[in-house]
Every structure is written in C-alpha cells, then in structure tokens.
Amino acid sequence: MTGDSGPGPVMRAPVSTDQLDGLVTVLDLVRLGRARSRPELARMSGLGRGAVTQRVAELLDRGLLVESELGRSTGGRPPRELAVRAEAGLVLVAPLGATHVAVGVADLTGRLLDYVEEPWDIARGPDRTLERVEQLFDQLIEGESTPRAPVYGIGVGLPGPVEFASGIPVSPPIMPGWDGYGVRARLAERYDVPVWVDNDVNLMALGELRMGAAQDQHDVIYVKIGTGIGAGLISSGRLHRGAQGAAGDIGHATVSRAGGIVCRSGNIGCLEALAGGAALSRDGTTAAEDGRSAYLAAVLRSGRPIAAADVADAAQHGDPVAVELLTRSGQLVGETIATLVNFFNPSLVLLGGRVALSGDMILAAVREAVYRRSLPLATRRLRIERSTLTPDPALSGAAHVVLDELFSRQRLGRWLPMGSPAGFPEVAEEPAA
C-alpha cells in the first residue's frame, strides 16, 4: 500500500550530472528555508541567473516546487516566492522507544499531518512490533487528515545501535530478537518505497535542528534520558552518525565500576545502568522495599511496579530518597556530557526523553556537573536546556531523514526520471562504488 498515487509515473529523460548538481542545490536552498525567490537563489547558490531560472523551471515542471505569493520587492517587480510542493507526496514515520511506539505521516516539507502514540514493549520483538506499526501506518494513510498522495518513503527510529547504510539493528541491548533483523527489507517489501532506519536519538537531534530549539545552531548535543541514555550529535549543521552509525552511544560509557552493577550490554558500570530510567526504577524499588521511601513504598503497595516517573513524582513531593536518586542520575549524566562538551565544544545541549522531562531536578544536576567539570572556554556561551518540541521530535526527525536522503545528490537522480520514488525501494540502497 502506497496511498493513492493517481496515474502511473511518466518516464522522463535521465538527469545529467550538471543538471543534478544545480537541481539539488536549488531544492536544498528552498526546502531548508534559506532562499525563497530566484534572486535569492542566484545570490546564495553560486549559479548564474540563467542556470537558476532553468533549474527552477525544471523543478516546477516536475512538481517538486510551486510558486506562491509575491515576495518583497527590492526595486522593480516583486519576485514570486518558491516553496516545496508539500502535497506531492507523503512520508511515513515510526520512531520506536523502549516502552512506546509513535507513528506519523508528514508531507514533503517534513510537516507532521497526523500521528498516534501508544504504550508498547520493544522486547515483544520485531515481528509483533512492526506488524503493529504497519497497522497504524495503514490507519493513518486512510485517515481523513491525510491527503491522497503517493508515499515517497518511510523513516524508522530504533532505541539501539543501527547500521545506517543497511538499516539493520546491531546487538541492541534492550531489544531482544532484533539483532540483524531486516527492518528496511520488511517495510520496503510491504509498502514498495524506500526505507531508512536510524537510532532514535539521531532522529530527535535532527528534529530539533529542523523544527525546534536547534534551528539556528551549528554544533549541538541532544541527550535522551529515558529507559536508556544516548546522544545525537549535530556538527557544523549536519547530523553526525560516524562511520557505521554508532556515534553518540554514551549510555554504555563506563562511569563507575563500584557496586558491580551489570548493564544490559553485559558490561559493568555503564551510565545507562546507573542513571537511566530502568536504573531509577530499580533503585526506587529497593528504597521502597527497604522502607527508606514512604512515598515509593505506597506505590509498591498499590500493586504496580515502580517506574522512573514514580521516582520523579516522589521527588516533587519532597521525598528525600527520590531527590537523591534523581540528583545522582543528573550528576552522572552531566559528568559524561562534560566530557563531550570539552571534546566537541557545542553551543547547545538539549535534554530530552521521559526522565529528562520529568522535572527540574535532573536539569539542575546536569547543568551543575557540566559547568563544574568542563573547561571555561567550552562553557562560555554554552546553553543547556530541555527540549520543548512537541510532539516527540523524533517524528519530525524521521521525516527529515527521509527527505534529506531522497533529495540528496546521491539519490535524486535515481528516481526523478520516474516522477516519484514510490515503487522504487532500491533508491534507499547504497549505490555500488
């Protein structure tokens, strides 16, 4: 199922290398909001006015750009403003967490049209999880708020290491049964469109870069503190994945071997095992059982397990043990971030994830540790803030991963002669060297 695509694709002549360079340059400037008129494109692209006119005409003809209202005049006739033809296609997105699934549909500008979110245990395995994702995708495609248009691609986020080139999860600690599973292959076969799979924190970072607090920043660290802990890195305005896609996996950095706490990765003393949501749940349960926390003991007596959110609630009610647990978690995360700040020198650190957003104590502890442990020059203009982008920034980030790939120089020329990437899932595969 790929939505209502209307008439079949009209084959066009292949795009030459020179044409492709100009098309990608013009399209990027327009879709990223850096230029909105032909004069602005000529100034910012390095292309001559004639080349800009030709490339814009071709993108208009191929249905990727539209002309909107008149722009501001700088003398003479006001220029027509250009925009991406948002309604030309759809992007399906599914950032999956350890304890929830979010599924959405976006247009070709990355704007979220509709989404649903529900509790889900990622440990149920890939077959059951992706079956549920497919059910939700189908509901959204047929929904009243979704225009009838072809699906251009799918973006998926997973709470674990993903080899970005293949779209395959690799030894994810909190995802039993997912190691080596062909997520891309399954969804590409089901929907007959290109599919990209990434780590969920990378998607959150990209969502903030394109739609949130990081829009005007070039060097950013996004840290998710949820069931697990991870970081997404924005370097010089671009998402940095590293050689295989494993950059930013700070949850398995060793912070303390004291106590011998074994992480789900199999190592001892990982940040995630000491400061993540599962750690707060574990330590909060111990405090309740030992009688050290009256608030958490009451939760335990109610018959349900203690979650990280309960520890946050207890801290908000002044429970000293819960305050200590949250503060210690924030300090451990902050000390790890301080190492990144000294190494990477960002202008902005954003905190997201359900634990990070549960109250002010985590944020305060992280700030204190970072400013105390980082070099003065590295923190001179550093801001440390909570994410405020709603809904989940990974929804927007997943859409933009797909759009960035589809409109890249590497891929645009492969599907543009066919009219759209619908029906050509091989576009997502890495081209042969």
Protein Blocks (a to p, Z undefined) as FASTA:
>chain_A
ZZjebjaddddddddfklmmmmmmmmmmmmnopacbfklmmmmnopafklmmmmmmmmmm
nopaccddddddeedjddddddddfklpccddddddfkbccdddddfkopafbdcddddd
fknojklmmmmmmmmmmmmmmpmklccdddfbdcddddbdddfknopaehifklghkgop
afklmmmmmnopacddddfklmmmmmmmmmmmmlmpcbdcdddddfbccddddeehiace
bjnopgoilmlccfbfghjiacfkopahiaklmmmmklmmmmmmmmmmnopamklmmmmm
nopacdfklmmmmmmnopaklmmmmmmmmmmmmmmmmmmmmmnopabdcdedjklmnojk
lmmmmmmmmmmmpcfklmmmaccdddfbdcdfklmmmmmmmmmmmmpmklmmmmmmnopa
ghplmlmpccdZZ
